[in-house]
Amino acid sequence: MSTSTDRSLSEVRFLTVAEVASLMRVSKMTVYRLVHHGELPAVRVGRSFRVPEQAVHDYLRDSYVETA
């Protein structure tokens, strides 16, 4: 039987570290650092990480700084 959690997880779009790096215009090492320091949530799949796309957008939104 399917639950609402199953349905919501099936709607999550996961990005690779390389895709996150490209989207954020940073190196893959920077993305790994953010993941390892807990600043960017990720799921470990085997030996690689997958980052929820919404988490990337949330991180960028929360990190936005207005300049004078």
C-alpha positions as CSV (number, residue, x, y, z in Angstrom):
1,M,0.0,0.0,0.0
2,S,1.3,3.4,-1.0
3,T,1.5,6.2,1.6
4,S,1.6,10.0,1.1
5,T,5.3,9.8,2.1
6,D,6.0,7.4,-0.8
7,R,4.2,9.7,-3.2
8,S,6.0,12.8,-2.0
9,L,9.4,11.0,-2.3
10,S,8.6,9.9,-5.8
11,E,8.1,13.6,-6.8
12,V,11.6,14.6,-5.5
13,R,14.1,15.3,-8.2
14,F,17.6,14.4,-7.3
15,L,20.7,16.0,-8.8
16,T,24.2,14.6,-9.0
17,V,27.1,16.5,-7.4
18,A,28.2,17.6,-10.9
19,E,24.8,18.9,-11.8
20,V,24.7,20.9,-8.5
21,A,28.1,22.3,-9.2
22,S,27.1,23.4,-12.6
23,L,23.8,24.9,-11.4
24,M,25.7,26.8,-8.6
25,R,28.7,27.6,-10.8
26,V,31.1,26.2,-8.3
27,S,33.5,23.2,-8.3
28,K,32.4,19.7,-7.4
29,M,34.7,19.9,-4.4
30,T,32.7,22.9,-3.1
31,V,29.5,20.9,-3.3
32,Y,31.2,17.9,-1.5
33,R,32.3,20.3,1.2
34,L,28.8,21.7,1.7
35,V,27.4,18.2,1.9
36,H,30.0,17.0,4.4
37,H,29.6,20.0,6.6
38,G,25.8,19.5,6.6
39,E,25.0,22.8,4.9
40,L,23.5,21.0,1.9
41,P,21.4,17.9,2.5
42,A,22.1,14.8,0.4
43,V,21.4,11.1,0.1
44,R,24.2,8.7,-0.2
45,V,23.6,6.2,-3.0
46,G,26.4,3.6,-3.1
47,R,29.6,5.7,-3.3
48,S,28.0,8.8,-4.6
49,F,25.7,11.5,-3.4
50,R,22.4,12.8,-4.7
51,V,21.1,16.2,-3.7
52,P,17.3,17.1,-3.7
53,E,16.9,19.9,-6.3
54,Q,14.7,21.8,-3.8
55,A,17.5,21.7,-1.3
56,V,19.8,23.5,-3.8
57,H,17.2,26.2,-4.4
58,D,16.6,26.6,-0.6
59,Y,20.3,26.9,0.0
60,L,20.8,29.5,-2.6
61,R,17.7,31.5,-1.4
62,D,18.9,31.4,2.2
63,S,22.5,32.4,1.2
64,Y,21.4,35.4,-0.9
65,V,23.1,38.6,0.4
66,E,22.0,42.1,-0.6
67,T,24.8,44.5,-1.2
68,A,24.7,48.3,-0.8
